[in-house]
């Protein structure tokens, strides 16, 4: 019989995703943290993990867009990159 996921498991997955996204952004030179781009780990209404970036200024949005359009990000920690 399949075991149901623990109540905190989706949130724990979102927090891990948040940490990976923060490392990827720092790798391309976008600072993450207080006073910079903020990331929030959460779960959606269906309980799936999500990471939501905080408000982006025009300069950061342009830099992020440029990097994403230039190709896939390097693989961090052996996990697939976002594209």
C-alpha positions as CSV (number, residue, x, y, z in Angstrom):
1,X,0.0,0.0,0.0
2,X,1.5,3.4,-1.0
3,X,2.4,5.6,1.9
4,X,1.1,9.2,1.9
5,X,3.7,12.0,2.0
6,X,4.3,13.6,5.4
7,X,2.5,16.8,6.0
8,X,5.6,19.0,5.8
9,X,7.2,17.2,2.8
10,X,5.9,19.6,0.0
11,X,7.1,22.6,2.0
12,X,10.5,20.9,2.6
13,X,10.8,20.3,-1.1
14,X,9.9,23.9,-1.8
15,X,12.6,25.1,0.6
16,X,15.2,22.9,-1.1
17,X,14.1,24.3,-4.5
18,X,14.4,27.8,-3.0
19,X,18.0,27.1,-1.9
20,X,18.9,25.7,-5.4
21,X,17.3,28.8,-7.1
22,X,19.2,31.1,-4.8
23,X,22.5,29.4,-5.7
24,X,21.7,29.6,-9.4
25,X,20.9,33.3,-9.2
26,X,24.1,34.0,-7.2
27,X,26.0,32.1,-9.8
28,X,24.8,34.5,-12.5
29,X,25.5,37.5,-10.3
30,X,22.1,38.3,-8.9
31,X,22.2,38.8,-5.1
32,X,19.5,37.1,-3.0
33,X,18.6,38.0,0.5
34,X,17.5,41.0,2.6
35,X,17.7,44.2,0.5
36,X,18.0,42.2,-2.7
37,X,15.8,39.8,-4.7
38,X,13.9,37.8,-2.1
39,X,12.7,34.2,-2.7
40,X,9.8,32.6,-0.9
41,X,9.2,28.8,-0.6
42,X,5.6,27.9,-0.3
43,X,3.0,25.3,-1.4
44,X,0.3,25.9,-4.0
45,X,-3.4,25.3,-3.3
46,X,-2.9,21.6,-4.3
47,X,0.0,21.2,-1.9
48,X,2.7,21.2,-4.6
49,X,6.0,23.0,-3.7
50,X,6.6,26.3,-5.4
51,X,9.2,29.0,-5.2
52,X,8.1,32.6,-5.7
53,X,10.6,35.4,-6.4
54,X,9.9,38.7,-4.7
55,X,9.6,42.0,-6.5
56,X,12.0,42.4,-9.4
57,X,13.3,45.8,-10.5
58,X,13.7,46.4,-14.2
59,X,17.5,46.0,-14.1
60,X,17.3,42.6,-12.3
61,X,14.5,41.4,-14.6
62,X,16.6,42.3,-17.6
63,X,19.7,40.5,-16.3
64,X,17.7,37.4,-15.4
65,X,15.9,37.4,-18.8
66,X,19.3,37.8,-20.6
67,X,20.8,34.8,-18.8
68,X,17.7,32.6,-19.3
69,X,17.6,33.4,-23.0
70,X,21.3,32.7,-23.5
71,X,20.9,29.0,-22.8
72,X,20.5,26.5,-19.9
73,X,22.0,27.3,-16.6
74,X,24.9,25.1,-15.4
75,X,24.0,22.0,-13.4
76,X,24.3,22.7,-9.7
77,X,24.9,19.8,-7.3
78,X,24.2,17.2,-10.0
79,X,20.6,18.2,-10.5
80,X,19.0,19.2,-13.8
81,X,19.1,22.8,-14.6
82,X,16.1,25.1,-15.1
83,X,15.4,26.2,-18.7
